[in-house]
Amino acid sequence: MKQEFMAAVGKLKELYARYRAVAKVHIQKWIAIVIKTQNDWYALTHEWFSTHLPRVAQQYDKSPQWTQKGLFYFPWFCLFLIILNYFNVFDRSPTIKSVQDPNIVIVNADLRKMITDGNIYTGSFVEELRASGRIDFNELFLSRIGANVTGRVSDILGVPGQVVKQGDILAKITSTELTQSQLAYLKAKSASQLADQAANRARILYKEDVIALAELQRRESEASSAKAEFRAANDQLRVQGMDQPSIDRLAKSGVIESTNNVIATIPGEIVERKINKGQVVQPAEALFTVADLSTLWAVSEIPESNAYLIHKGQKITLIIPALRNAEVEGIVAHVDSIVNPQTRTVVVRMEVPNKDGLIKPGMLATMMIESQPTERLLVPVSAVIRQDNHDHVFVREDEDTYRMVAVKLGPEGKGYRPVISGLKEGQEIAVNGAFHLNAERKRQLSGG
C-alpha cells in the first residue's frame, strides 16, 4: 500500500514538473511577446515624437539612462497600483462604531425633576380663530351734522373734544337763502289771511244773494290754496333748521333773522370738525361729527374660508396692543350676510364697552373668536417643540428614555392643539420640560 502511494506521489511530481516546465515555457513566451510589444510601442512612440515633437524627443534622448528606464517601466508601475487598488489594499475602512439614535434622549435624576409626564387623551377642543381688526365708532351713536342751508359760517361754538348735549349750538351760519325763505313765509302768511278774509266776505255776500255760488267757491278755493302755501312755507323753515317757537315768533313780530344754527342732534363728544370761520358751506357737507364714545365697535374682516366657523353669540376675547394687551370679553354681535367681492372677506362685529374712555377709535386689535367645541385628540402646547420646521413631542419609552417623535397638529386653542397624525390615545409623553429634553438630546449627540 505504501509502495502504491509512493508510486502515485512520484507520478504526481512527474506531472507537476512536466506542466511546470510547459507553463514556464509559455510564460517566458508571453513575457517575451509583451516585452516585444512594449518595445514596439516604445519605438513607435519615440518615432512619433521625433516626427511631430522633435524637441521633446531630443530632450528625452539627452536624459540620463535611469530616467529612460523609469519611463519604460512606468506603465507597469501604474498597472501594479491599479491591481492593488482593485483588491482594496489601500482601503483603510474606519472601525464601525455603534451610533446613538439622534431622536433618543436618556435623562438623569436632575433632568427627571424638570419633566412632567402625561397621557394623550380625547377631550373637548375649542378652536380659537385669530383675526386682525380695529376699533371703530358705534354707528348707532354717531351723528354727522351739517348745515340746513347754504351760507357763510359766522361763528363756531363747538370744538373737537367738547362734550355736548342734544340741542346745543355748534356753529352759526348767515344765510340769504334762509332770509328768502322767511320772507316767503311772511308773504304766504299775509296771502293766507287775505284769502281767508275774502272767503268770509264771500260767504256773507252769498247769504245776502249778492254773489253767485261759483264766486263763493272760487274764493274758498283761493283761501285753501293760500293756507296750503302757508303750511309749505312753514315746513320749509322747519327743514332749514328753525324750530316751531322761532317760526311762531317770526309770524308775530315779522322780524327776519338771517342766522341759522347748526345744532347737535345727539349727546356725545365732538370728534371731528370740518369748518372754519368765514367758510361757505352747503347742506350736503358734514361739518361736525358727534359720537357717544361710551360704547364702541370692534370690527374684523374674516376670510370667507373661515366664515362658516363664526356665528352670532359666540364668545370673543379682544386684545388691544396699545393698552398693554388689555383683554375685553364679549360676544359676536353681527356677522355680515354677504362676502366682499374685492377682499373675499366677511365683516364680524362686537360691541366694546368704554366707560373709562381708554379705548380710542382707530386702535388696532386682535379678535380671538371661539368656535363650537368638538371632541379631538389633544396635546398641551407646553409639550410641543419646533424642530426643522416640524412639530415634535417626546414620547416616554421607559423609565429614563424618551424618543422625539414628529407629529402633525392643528392650530392652538385654549392651551391645547389637536392631533392630526403621529400619536395615539393613551401614549405617555412629556407634557412639561420638552425644551430641557431637546437641549439634553442635542448635548448627548454632540458628545458633551
C-alpha positions as CSV (number, residue, x, y, z in Angstrom):
1,M,0.0,0.0,0.0
2,K,2.8,2.3,0.9
3,Q,4.6,1.4,-2.3
4,E,1.5,2.2,-4.3
5,F,1.1,5.5,-2.5
6,M,4.7,6.4,-3.2
7,A,4.3,5.5,-6.8
8,A,1.2,7.8,-7.1
9,V,3.1,10.6,-5.5
10,G,6.0,10.1,-7.9
11,K,3.6,10.3,-10.8
12,L,2.1,13.5,-9.4
13,K,5.6,15.0,-9.0
14,E,6.4,14.0,-12.6
15,L,3.2,15.6,-13.9
16,Y,3.8,18.7,-11.8
17,A,7.4,19.0,-13.1
18,R,6.2,18.5,-16.7
19,Y,3.4,21.0,-16.6
20,R,5.6,23.4,-14.7
21,A,8.1,23.2,-17.5
22,V,5.4,23.7,-20.1
23,A,4.0,26.7,-18.1
24,K,7.4,28.2,-17.7
25,V,8.0,28.0,-21.4
26,H,4.6,29.6,-22.2
27,I,5.1,32.3,-19.6
28,Q,8.5,33.1,-21.0
29,K,7.0,33.3,-24.5
30,W,4.2,35.6,-23.1
31,I,6.7,37.8,-21.3
32,A,8.8,38.0,-24.4
33,I,5.7,38.9,-26.5
34,V,4.7,41.5,-24.0
35,I,8.2,43.0,-23.9
36,K,8.5,42.9,-27.6
37,T,5.1,44.7,-27.9
38,Q,6.1,47.2,-25.4
39,N,9.4,47.8,-27.2
40,D,7.5,48.2,-30.5
41,W,5.1,50.7,-28.9
42,Y,8.0,52.5,-27.3
43,A,9.8,52.7,-30.7
44,L,6.6,53.9,-32.4
45,T,6.1,56.5,-29.7
46,H,9.7,57.7,-30.0
47,E,9.3,57.9,-33.7
48,W,6.1,59.9,-33.5
49,F,7.6,62.4,-31.1
50,S,10.7,62.6,-33.3
51,T,8.5,63.5,-36.3
52,H,5.9,65.8,-34.6
53,L,7.6,67.0,-31.4
54,P,11.4,66.8,-32.1
55,R,12.3,69.0,-29.2
56,V,10.6,66.5,-26.8
57,A,12.4,63.6,-28.4
58,Q,15.7,65.3,-28.3
59,Q,15.2,66.2,-24.6
60,Y,14.4,62.6,-23.9
61,D,17.5,61.3,-25.7
62,K,19.7,63.7,-23.7
63,S,18.1,62.5,-20.4
64,P,20.1,60.1,-18.1
65,Q,19.7,56.4,-18.6
66,W,17.9,55.8,-15.4
67,T,15.2,58.3,-16.5
68,Q,14.7,56.5,-19.8
69,K,14.4,53.1,-18.0
70,G,12.0,54.7,-15.5
71,L,9.7,55.8,-18.2
72,F,10.0,52.4,-19.8
73,Y,8.8,50.7,-16.6
74,F,6.3,53.4,-15.6
75,P,3.3,51.7,-17.3
76,W,4.0,48.5,-15.3
77,F,4.1,50.5,-12.1
78,C,0.7,52.1,-12.9
79,L,-0.7,48.6,-13.7
80,F,0.6,47.4,-10.3
81,L,-1.1,50.2,-8.5
82,I,-4.3,49.6,-10.3
83,I,-4.2,45.9,-9.3
84,L,-3.5,46.8,-5.6
85,N,-6.4,49.3,-5.6
86,Y,-8.7,46.7,-7.2
87,F,-8.1,44.4,-4.3
88,N,-8.6,47.2,-1.8
89,V,-5.1,47.2,-0.5
90,F,-5.2,50.9,0.2
91,D,-8.7,51.0,1.6
92,R,-8.4,51.6,5.3
93,S,-12.1,51.4,6.4
94,P,-12.8,53.1,9.7
95,T,-13.8,50.9,12.6
96,I,-17.5,50.7,12.8
97,K,-18.9,52.0,16.0
98,S,-22.3,51.9,17.4
99,V,-24.2,55.2,16.6
100,Q,-26.8,56.6,19.0
101,D,-30.3,57.2,17.6
102,P,-30.5,61.0,17.2
103,N,-34.1,61.0,18.4
104,I,-33.4,59.2,21.7
105,V,-32.6,61.1,24.9
106,I,-31.6,59.5,28.2
107,V,-32.4,61.5,31.3
108,N,-30.6,61.7,34.7
109,A,-32.0,62.3,38.1
110,D,-31.6,66.1,37.9
111,L,-33.4,66.3,34.5
112,R,-36.1,64.0,35.7
113,K,-37.2,66.7,38.2
114,M,-37.8,69.2,35.4
115,I,-40.1,66.8,33.5
116,T,-43.8,66.2,33.9
117,D,-45.4,63.2,32.1
118,G,-49.0,62.8,31.0
119,N,-51.1,60.7,28.7
120,I,-52.6,61.6,25.3
121,Y,-56.4,61.8,25.7
122,T,-59.5,62.8,23.7
123,G,-61.2,65.9,25.0
124,S,-63.4,68.8,24.2
125,F,-61.5,71.2,21.9
126,V,-62.4,74.8,21.3
127,E,-60.6,76.3,18.3
128,E,-59.7,79.9,18.6
129,L,-59.8,81.8,15.3
130,R,-57.3,84.7,15.5
131,A,-58.3,87.7,13.3
132,S,-56.9,91.2,13.0
133,G,-59.3,94.1,13.5
134,R,-59.7,97.7,14.6
135,I,-61.8,99.8,17.0
136,D,-64.4,101.9,15.3
137,F,-67.3,104.2,16.3
138,N,-70.6,102.6,17.3
139,E,-72.7,103.9,14.3
140,L,-75.9,103.7,16.4
141,F,-74.5,106.5,18.5
142,L,-72.7,108.5,15.8
143,S,-74.0,111.6,14.0
144,R,-72.5,113.6,11.2
145,I,-74.1,117.1,11.4
146,G,-74.3,119.5,8.5
147,A,-75.8,122.9,7.7
148,N,-79.5,123.1,6.8
149,V,-79.0,126.0,4.4
150,T,-76.3,127.3,2.1
151,G,-74.5,130.2,3.8
152,R,-71.3,131.5,5.3
153,V,-70.0,130.5,8.8
154,S,-70.3,133.5,11.1
155,D,-69.4,131.8,14.4
156,I,-68.1,128.5,15.7
157,L,-69.0,127.4,19.2
158,G,-68.1,123.7,19.1
159,V,-64.5,122.4,19.1
160,P,-63.2,118.8,18.9
161,G,-63.1,117.1,22.3
162,Q,-66.0,119.1,23.6
163,V,-68.9,117.2,25.2
164,V,-72.2,118.4,24.1
165,K,-75.9,117.7,24.8
166,Q,-78.6,117.2,22.2
167,G,-79.8,120.7,21.1
168,D,-76.5,122.5,21.8
169,I,-75.5,125.1,19.2
170,L,-72.3,124.1,17.4
171,A,-72.0,126.9,14.9
172,K,-73.9,129.8,13.3
173,I,-74.4,130.4,9.6
174,T,-75.5,133.6,7.9
175,S,-77.7,132.7,5.0
176,T,-79.5,134.7,2.4
177,E,-81.4,131.5,1.5
178,L,-82.9,131.5,5.0
179,T,-83.8,135.1,4.6
180,Q,-85.6,134.4,1.4
181,S,-87.5,131.5,3.0
182,Q,-88.6,133.7,5.9
183,L,-89.7,136.4,3.5
184,A,-91.7,133.8,1.5
185,Y,-93.2,132.6,4.8
186,L,-94.4,136.1,5.8
187,K,-95.8,136.6,2.3
188,A,-97.6,133.3,2.4
189,K,-99.0,134.2,5.9
190,S,-100.3,137.5,4.6
191,A,-101.8,135.9,1.5
192,S,-103.5,133.3,3.6
193,Q,-105.0,135.9,5.9
194,L,-106.3,137.9,3.0
195,A,-107.7,134.9,1.3
196,D,-109.5,133.9,4.5
197,Q,-111.0,137.4,4.8
198,A,-112.1,137.3,1.2
199,A,-113.7,133.9,1.6
200,N,-115.5,135.1,4.8
201,R,-116.9,138.2,2.9
202,A,-118.0,136.0,0.1
203,R,-119.9,133.8,2.4
204,I,-121.8,136.8,3.8
205,L,-122.5,138.2,0.3
206,Y,-123.7,134.8,-0.9
207,K,-126.2,134.7,2.0
208,E,-127.4,138.1,1.0
209,D,-127.7,136.7,-2.5
210,V,-125.3,139.4,-3.8
211,I,-122.8,136.9,-5.5
212,A,-123.3,133.6,-7.1
213,L,-122.2,130.2,-5.7
214,A,-119.4,130.0,-8.2
215,E,-117.8,133.1,-6.9
216,L,-118.0,131.8,-3.3
217,Q,-116.4,128.6,-4.3
218,R,-113.6,130.4,-6.2
219,R,-112.8,132.5,-3.2
220,E,-112.9,129.5,-0.8
221,S,-110.5,127.6,-3.2
222,E,-108.1,130.6,-3.2
223,A,-108.2,130.5,0.6
224,S,-107.4,126.8,0.7
225,S,-104.5,127.3,-1.7
226,A,-103.2,130.2,0.3
227,K,-103.3,128.1,3.5
228,A,-101.5,125.2,1.8
229,E,-98.8,127.6,0.6
230,F,-98.5,129.0,4.1
231,R,-98.1,125.5,5.6
232,A,-95.5,124.6,2.9
233,A,-93.5,127.8,3.8
234,N,-93.7,126.8,7.5
235,D,-92.4,123.3,6.7
236,Q,-89.6,124.8,4.6
237,L,-88.4,126.8,7.6
238,R,-88.5,123.7,9.7
239,V,-86.4,121.9,7.1
240,Q,-83.9,124.8,7.2
241,G,-83.4,124.4,10.9
242,M,-85.9,126.8,12.6
243,D,-87.9,125.3,15.4
244,Q,-91.7,126.0,15.7
245,P,-91.4,128.5,18.5
246,S,-89.0,130.6,16.4
247,I,-91.3,130.4,13.4
248,D,-94.2,131.5,15.6
249,R,-92.2,134.5,16.8
250,L,-91.4,135.3,13.2
251,A,-95.1,135.3,12.4
252,K,-96.0,137.6,15.3
253,S,-93.1,140.0,15.0
254,G,-92.3,139.9,11.3
255,V,-88.6,140.4,12.1
256,I,-86.5,138.3,9.7
257,E,-83.4,136.6,11.2
258,S,-80.7,135.6,8.7
259,T,-78.7,133.4,11.1
260,N,-79.1,129.6,11.1
261,N,-77.9,127.4,13.9
262,V,-76.0,124.1,13.5
263,I,-77.4,122.0,16.4
264,A,-76.1,118.8,17.9
265,T,-78.6,116.1,17.2
266,I,-77.3,113.6,19.8
267,P,-75.4,113.9,23.1
268,G,-71.8,113.0,22.9
269,E,-68.3,114.3,22.1
270,I,-67.3,116.3,19.1
271,V,-64.7,114.1,17.4
272,E,-64.3,115.9,14.1
273,R,-64.8,119.5,12.8
274,K,-64.5,120.4,9.1
275,I,-65.3,124.1,9.0
276,N,-63.6,127.4,9.6
277,K,-65.0,130.9,10.2
278,G,-66.0,132.6,7.0
279,Q,-66.3,129.4,5.0
280,V,-69.2,128.9,2.7
281,V,-71.0,125.6,3.3
282,Q,-73.6,123.5,1.6
283,P,-76.4,121.3,3.1
284,A,-74.7,118.2,1.7
285,E,-71.5,118.8,3.7
286,A,-70.8,117.2,7.1
287,L,-69.5,120.0,9.4
288,F,-69.3,118.2,12.7
289,T,-69.1,114.6,13.8
290,V,-70.6,113.8,17.3
291,A,-70.2,110.4,18.8
292,D,-71.1,108.7,22.1
293,L,-67.8,107.0,23.0
294,S,-69.1,105.1,26.0
295,T,-69.7,102.1,23.6
296,L,-67.6,101.3,20.5
297,W,-67.4,98.6,17.9
298,A,-64.6,96.2,17.2
299,V,-64.7,95.2,13.5
300,S,-62.7,92.5,11.8
301,E,-62.7,91.0,8.3
302,I,-62.7,87.2,8.3
303,P,-61.6,85.3,5.2
304,E,-64.6,83.6,3.5
305,S,-62.9,80.2,4.0
306,N,-63.3,80.6,7.8
307,A,-66.7,82.4,7.8
308,Y,-68.5,79.1,8.5
309,L,-66.8,79.0,11.9
310,I,-68.3,82.3,13.1
311,H,-71.9,82.7,14.4
312,K,-73.7,85.4,16.3
313,G,-73.4,85.0,20.0
314,Q,-70.0,83.2,20.0
315,K,-67.5,84.3,22.7
316,I,-64.8,86.8,21.7
317,T,-61.6,87.9,23.5
318,L,-60.5,91.2,22.2
319,I,-56.8,92.0,22.7
320,I,-55.7,95.7,22.3
321,P,-51.9,96.0,22.0
322,A,-51.9,99.8,22.6
323,L,-53.3,99.2,26.1
324,R,-50.6,96.7,27.0
325,N,-52.5,93.8,25.5
326,A,-55.6,94.5,27.6
327,E,-58.3,91.9,27.1
328,V,-62.0,92.6,26.7
329,E,-64.5,89.8,26.8
330,G,-67.6,89.9,24.6
331,I,-69.7,88.1,22.0
332,V,-70.2,88.3,18.3
333,A,-72.9,90.9,17.8
334,H,-73.1,90.7,14.0
335,V,-71.9,88.7,11.0
336,D,-72.4,90.1,7.6
337,S,-74.6,88.1,5.3
338,I,-72.6,88.9,2.2
339,V,-68.9,88.4,1.1
340,N,-67.0,91.5,0.0
341,P,-66.2,90.7,-3.7
342,Q,-63.0,92.7,-3.7
343,T,-61.4,91.3,-0.5
344,R,-63.3,88.0,-0.3
345,T,-63.9,88.6,3.4
346,V,-66.9,88.7,5.8
347,V,-67.2,91.5,8.4
348,V,-67.6,90.5,12.0
349,R,-68.5,92.9,14.7
350,M,-68.6,93.0,18.5
351,E,-69.7,95.8,20.9
352,V,-67.0,97.1,23.3
353,P,-67.9,99.0,26.5
354,N,-65.7,102.0,27.1
355,K,-66.9,103.7,30.3
356,D,-63.4,104.8,31.2
357,G,-62.7,106.2,27.8
358,L,-59.3,104.4,27.4
359,I,-60.2,102.7,24.2
360,K,-59.9,105.0,21.2
361,P,-61.5,104.6,17.7
362,G,-58.8,103.6,15.2
363,M,-56.8,101.4,17.6
364,L,-55.7,98.1,16.3
365,A,-57.0,95.0,17.9
366,T,-56.9,91.2,17.7
367,M,-60.1,89.1,17.9
368,M,-59.8,85.6,19.4
369,I,-63.1,84.0,18.4
370,E,-64.1,80.7,20.0
371,S,-65.6,78.0,17.7
372,Q,-68.1,75.4,18.7
373,P,-66.4,72.6,20.9
374,T,-65.6,69.3,19.2
375,E,-64.1,66.0,20.5
376,R,-60.4,65.8,19.4
377,L,-57.2,64.0,20.5
378,L,-55.3,66.8,22.4
379,V,-51.7,67.7,23.2
380,P,-50.8,70.5,25.6
381,V,-48.9,73.4,23.9
382,S,-46.1,73.0,26.5
383,A,-45.4,69.5,25.2
384,V,-44.7,70.7,21.6
385,I,-41.3,71.8,20.3
386,R,-40.5,73.2,16.9
387,Q,-37.5,71.5,15.1
388,D,-36.6,71.7,11.4
389,N,-40.0,73.4,10.6
390,H,-41.9,70.5,12.1
391,D,-43.7,69.9,15.4
392,H,-42.3,67.2,17.8
393,V,-43.2,65.7,21.1
394,F,-41.2,63.5,23.4
395,V,-42.8,60.0,23.9
396,R,-41.7,58.1,27.0
397,E,-40.3,54.6,26.2
398,D,-39.1,53.5,29.6
399,E,-38.1,55.0,33.0
400,D,-35.2,57.1,31.7
401,T,-35.6,57.1,27.9
402,Y,-37.6,59.4,25.7
403,R,-38.0,59.4,21.9
404,M,-38.6,62.6,19.9
405,V,-41.5,62.0,17.5
406,A,-42.6,64.2,14.6
407,V,-46.3,65.0,14.8
408,K,-48.9,66.9,12.7
409,L,-51.0,69.2,14.8
410,G,-53.8,71.7,14.3
411,P,-54.0,75.3,15.4
412,E,-53.9,76.2,19.1
413,G,-57.0,76.6,21.2
414,K,-57.2,77.2,24.9
415,G,-53.6,75.9,25.5
416,Y,-54.1,72.7,23.5
417,R,-53.5,71.6,20.0
418,P,-55.5,68.8,18.2
419,V,-53.5,65.8,16.9
420,I,-53.9,65.1,13.2
421,S,-51.3,62.3,13.0
422,G,-48.3,60.9,14.8
423,L,-49.7,60.0,18.2
424,K,-52.3,57.6,19.6
425,E,-54.6,57.8,22.5
426,G,-53.0,56.6,25.8
427,Q,-49.4,57.3,24.8
428,E,-47.3,58.8,27.6
429,I,-45.5,62.0,26.7
430,A,-43.5,64.8,28.4
431,V,-46.2,67.5,28.9
432,N,-43.7,69.8,30.6
433,G,-40.0,70.1,30.2
434,A,-39.8,69.3,26.4
435,F,-37.4,72.2,26.0
436,H,-35.0,70.7,28.5
437,L,-35.3,67.3,26.9
438,N,-34.4,68.7,23.5
439,A,-31.4,70.5,24.9
440,E,-30.2,67.3,26.6
441,R,-30.7,65.4,23.3
442,K,-28.5,67.8,21.4
443,R,-25.9,67.7,24.2
444,Q,-25.7,63.9,24.0
445,L,-25.4,63.9,20.2
446,S,-22.5,66.4,20.4
447,G,-20.8,64.2,22.9
448,G,-20.8,67.0,25.5
